[in-house]
Amino acid sequence: LDLGHPAESLKRQAVAAWNAVRIQGNGSVWILRMQIEDAVRSKIGKLATPDRAIRLAVRAGLLAEQTRTGKVTGVYLADAKLARDERTLAERLLSLSAGPNAWPAIPDDAGLTDHQKTEITKSLSKPVGLLLGTPGTGKTFSAAAIIRAAIEQVGTDMIAVCAPTGKAAVRITAALVANKITSLTATTIHSLLKFSPAGWGYGAHNPIPQKYIFVDESSMADVQLACRLVESCAVGAHILWIRWTAH
């Protein structure tokens, strides 16, 4: 604007639409189109043409657009890269889930309550599982029982315990020690995948060797990081996502 370029430039409006999607996500990939139209109007002013701007952003590959159902059915927009990662993540999870289920059997003397046994049975029904629990329900104790059984079956080298942040990794490591599992140390997802300024050490064409992957505090992982992790899992890998829930 200081250089004298017009505020209502269609390219400027298209980038404004893309930026609005990025900053309004709040953890969601898809944002209602009408919200982005309003955001473009608020940034550009009375000369804004948000419909044309959004169509340009879609053509340019900045945004993806689709009709979605849910709490509010309508047309939604997403950052095109995040939309691709979300699709790749879903497809890869479906592929892993369709494989043979080889989770270890949990011994009867693991000290689990009937509720914990039920939750474990549900979470291990497929190679990709989700272990949920409210605070105090023994979610970590249940996960430790599964990890202990996996160690007895395949040893520690074939098991990875990770979390999205270093602080969460330290917490789950302490929880493992408290449950008498001292042979495993949790890492961040970035460390597991050997991330460095040069790139990722593991990926789709160079999968991680571990067969059982436990992801604590999994709700903290965004789409991009979760996609990178799942892409890096070898055929036949098993993943257990562990997360807190309010219900």
C-alpha positions as CSV (number, residue, x, y, z in Angstrom):
1,L,0.0,0.0,0.0
2,D,2.9,2.4,0.8
3,L,4.1,1.8,-2.8
4,G,0.8,2.9,-4.2
5,H,-0.6,-0.4,-5.2
6,P,-4.4,-0.6,-5.0
7,A,-5.9,-2.2,-1.9
8,E,-8.6,-3.9,-4.0
9,S,-6.1,-5.8,-6.3
10,L,-7.6,-9.2,-6.8
11,K,-4.3,-10.9,-6.0
12,R,-4.1,-9.0,-2.8
13,Q,-7.7,-10.1,-1.9
14,A,-6.8,-13.7,-2.8
15,V,-3.9,-13.6,-0.4
16,A,-6.1,-11.9,2.2
17,A,-8.5,-14.9,1.9
18,W,-5.7,-17.4,2.3
19,N,-4.3,-15.6,5.3
20,A,-7.8,-15.4,6.9
21,V,-8.1,-19.2,6.6
22,R,-4.6,-19.7,8.2
23,I,-5.3,-17.4,11.2
24,Q,-8.9,-18.4,11.8
25,G,-8.3,-22.2,11.9
26,N,-7.8,-22.5,15.7
27,G,-6.9,-26.1,15.2
28,S,-9.5,-26.8,12.5
29,V,-8.5,-27.3,8.9
30,W,-11.8,-26.3,7.3
31,I,-13.4,-22.9,7.8
32,L,-16.8,-21.7,6.6
33,R,-16.5,-19.8,3.3
34,M,-18.8,-17.0,4.6
35,Q,-16.4,-16.3,7.4
36,I,-13.6,-15.9,5.0
37,E,-15.7,-13.6,2.8
38,D,-16.4,-11.4,5.8
39,A,-12.7,-11.4,6.7
40,V,-11.7,-10.2,3.2
41,R,-14.3,-7.4,3.3
42,S,-13.0,-6.3,6.7
43,K,-9.4,-6.1,5.3
44,I,-10.0,-4.6,1.9
45,G,-13.0,-2.4,2.5
46,K,-16.0,-1.5,0.3
47,L,-14.2,-2.4,-2.9
48,A,-13.7,-6.0,-1.9
49,T,-14.9,-8.8,-4.2
50,P,-14.4,-11.8,-1.9
51,D,-16.1,-14.3,-4.2
52,R,-13.7,-13.6,-7.1
53,A,-10.8,-13.5,-4.7
54,I,-11.5,-16.9,-3.3
55,R,-12.0,-18.4,-6.7
56,L,-8.6,-17.0,-7.7
57,A,-7.0,-18.4,-4.5
58,V,-8.5,-21.9,-5.3
59,R,-7.2,-21.7,-8.9
60,A,-3.8,-20.7,-7.7
61,G,-3.6,-23.6,-5.4
62,L,-3.6,-21.6,-2.2
63,L,-7.0,-22.8,-1.0
64,A,-9.1,-25.9,-1.3
65,E,-12.9,-25.7,-1.3
66,Q,-15.6,-28.3,-0.7
67,T,-19.1,-28.7,0.7
68,R,-19.0,-30.4,4.1
69,T,-21.6,-31.6,6.6
70,G,-21.5,-31.4,10.3
71,K,-22.6,-28.9,12.9
72,V,-23.0,-26.4,10.1
73,T,-23.4,-27.7,6.6
74,G,-22.0,-25.5,3.9
75,V,-19.1,-24.6,1.7
76,Y,-15.8,-24.7,3.5
77,L,-12.3,-23.5,2.7
78,A,-8.9,-24.9,3.8
79,D,-5.3,-24.1,3.2
80,A,-4.5,-26.4,0.2
81,K,-1.4,-27.9,1.8
82,L,-3.3,-28.8,5.0
83,A,-6.2,-30.2,3.0
84,R,-3.7,-32.5,1.2
85,D,-2.1,-33.6,4.4
86,E,-5.5,-34.3,5.9
87,R,-6.5,-36.5,3.0
88,T,-3.1,-38.3,3.0
89,L,-3.4,-38.9,6.8
90,A,-6.9,-40.3,6.4
91,E,-6.0,-42.6,3.5
92,R,-2.9,-43.9,5.3
93,L,-4.7,-44.5,8.6
94,L,-7.4,-46.5,6.7
95,S,-4.6,-48.5,5.0
96,L,-2.9,-49.4,8.2
97,S,-6.2,-50.2,9.9
98,A,-7.0,-52.7,7.2
99,G,-3.9,-54.8,7.9
100,P,-3.7,-57.8,10.2
101,N,-4.2,-57.1,13.8
102,A,-1.2,-58.1,15.9
103,W,-1.5,-56.2,19.1
104,P,-0.1,-58.3,22.0
105,A,-2.5,-60.0,24.4
106,I,-2.7,-58.4,27.8
107,P,-2.1,-60.9,30.7
108,D,-4.9,-61.4,33.2
109,D,-2.6,-60.5,36.1
110,A,-1.9,-57.0,34.7
111,G,-3.9,-55.4,37.5
112,L,-6.5,-53.8,35.3
113,T,-10.1,-53.0,36.3
114,D,-13.0,-54.3,34.3
115,H,-13.5,-50.8,32.8
116,Q,-9.8,-50.6,31.8
117,K,-10.0,-54.1,30.2
118,T,-13.0,-53.0,28.2
119,E,-11.4,-49.8,27.0
120,I,-8.2,-51.6,26.0
121,T,-10.2,-54.3,24.1
122,K,-11.9,-51.5,22.1
123,S,-8.8,-49.5,21.5
124,L,-6.8,-52.6,20.2
125,S,-9.6,-54.0,18.0
126,K,-7.6,-52.8,14.9
127,P,-4.0,-51.9,14.1
128,V,-4.8,-48.2,14.6
129,G,-6.4,-47.5,17.9
130,L,-7.5,-44.7,20.1
131,L,-7.2,-44.9,23.9
132,L,-9.4,-42.3,25.6
133,G,-9.9,-41.4,29.2
134,T,-10.8,-38.7,31.6
135,P,-8.3,-37.8,34.3
136,G,-8.1,-40.5,37.0
137,T,-9.5,-43.3,35.0
138,G,-6.2,-45.1,34.6
139,K,-5.5,-44.2,31.0
140,T,-1.7,-44.1,31.5
141,F,-1.8,-47.3,33.6
142,S,-3.7,-49.0,30.8
143,A,-1.2,-47.8,28.1
144,A,1.7,-49.0,30.3
145,A,0.1,-52.5,30.4
146,I,-0.1,-52.6,26.6
147,I,3.5,-51.3,26.3
148,R,4.7,-53.9,28.8
149,A,3.0,-56.7,26.8
150,A,4.5,-55.4,23.6
151,I,8.0,-55.4,25.1
152,E,7.6,-59.0,26.1
153,Q,6.5,-59.9,22.6
154,V,9.0,-58.0,20.4
155,G,11.5,-56.2,22.7
156,T,12.1,-52.5,23.1
157,D,13.8,-51.9,19.7
158,M,10.5,-52.4,17.9
159,I,8.5,-50.0,20.1
160,A,8.4,-46.2,20.0
161,V,6.7,-44.0,22.6
162,C,6.4,-40.4,21.5
163,A,4.5,-37.1,22.1
164,P,4.1,-33.9,20.2
165,T,6.1,-31.8,22.6
166,G,9.2,-32.3,24.8
167,K,7.3,-31.6,28.0
168,A,4.7,-34.2,27.1
169,A,7.5,-36.7,26.3
170,V,9.1,-36.1,29.7
171,R,5.7,-36.7,31.4
172,I,5.0,-40.0,29.7
173,T,8.6,-41.2,30.4
174,A,8.1,-40.5,34.1
175,A,4.8,-42.3,33.9
176,L,6.5,-45.3,32.3
177,V,9.1,-45.4,35.1
178,A,6.3,-45.1,37.7
179,N,4.8,-48.2,36.1
180,K,8.2,-50.0,36.3
181,I,9.0,-49.6,32.6
182,T,12.6,-48.3,32.6
183,S,13.8,-49.7,29.3
184,L,12.0,-47.1,27.1
185,T,12.3,-43.4,26.9
186,A,9.7,-41.3,25.2
187,T,10.8,-38.8,22.6
188,T,9.1,-36.0,20.6
189,I,7.6,-37.0,17.2
190,H,10.2,-34.8,15.6
191,S,13.0,-36.7,17.3
192,L,11.5,-40.1,16.4
193,L,11.4,-39.1,12.8
194,K,14.9,-37.7,13.0
195,F,14.0,-34.1,12.0
196,S,16.9,-31.7,11.4
197,P,17.3,-28.4,9.5
198,A,18.1,-30.5,6.5
199,G,14.8,-32.3,6.6
200,W,13.2,-35.5,7.9
201,G,15.3,-38.6,8.4
202,Y,12.3,-40.9,8.1
203,G,9.4,-40.6,5.7
204,A,7.2,-42.4,3.2
205,H,10.2,-43.9,1.3
206,N,12.3,-44.5,4.4
207,P,9.9,-45.8,7.2
208,I,10.7,-46.0,10.9
209,P,11.6,-49.6,12.0
210,Q,9.3,-49.8,15.0
211,K,6.2,-52.0,14.8
212,Y,4.3,-50.5,17.7
213,I,4.0,-46.7,18.0
214,F,2.4,-45.1,21.1
215,V,1.5,-41.4,20.7
216,D,0.7,-39.7,24.0
217,E,-1.2,-36.4,24.2
218,S,-2.1,-37.1,20.6
219,S,-4.7,-34.3,20.4
220,M,-1.8,-31.8,20.5
221,A,-0.4,-33.0,17.2
222,D,-1.6,-30.9,14.2
223,V,-2.5,-32.4,10.8
224,Q,0.9,-31.8,9.3
225,L,2.8,-33.5,12.1
226,A,0.3,-36.4,12.4
227,C,0.5,-36.9,8.6
228,R,4.3,-37.0,8.7
229,L,4.3,-39.6,11.5
230,V,1.7,-41.9,9.8
231,E,3.5,-41.6,6.4
232,S,6.7,-42.7,8.1
233,C,5.1,-45.9,9.5
234,A,6.0,-49.1,7.7
235,V,3.4,-51.5,6.3
236,G,2.1,-53.6,9.2
237,A,2.9,-50.9,11.9
238,H,0.4,-50.5,14.8
239,I,-0.4,-47.1,16.3
240,L,-2.1,-46.3,19.5
241,W,-3.2,-42.7,19.9
242,I,-3.6,-41.8,23.6
243,R,-5.5,-38.7,24.5
244,W,-7.4,-37.0,27.3
245,T,-11.1,-36.5,26.9
246,A,-13.6,-34.6,29.0
247,H,-16.3,-37.2,28.7
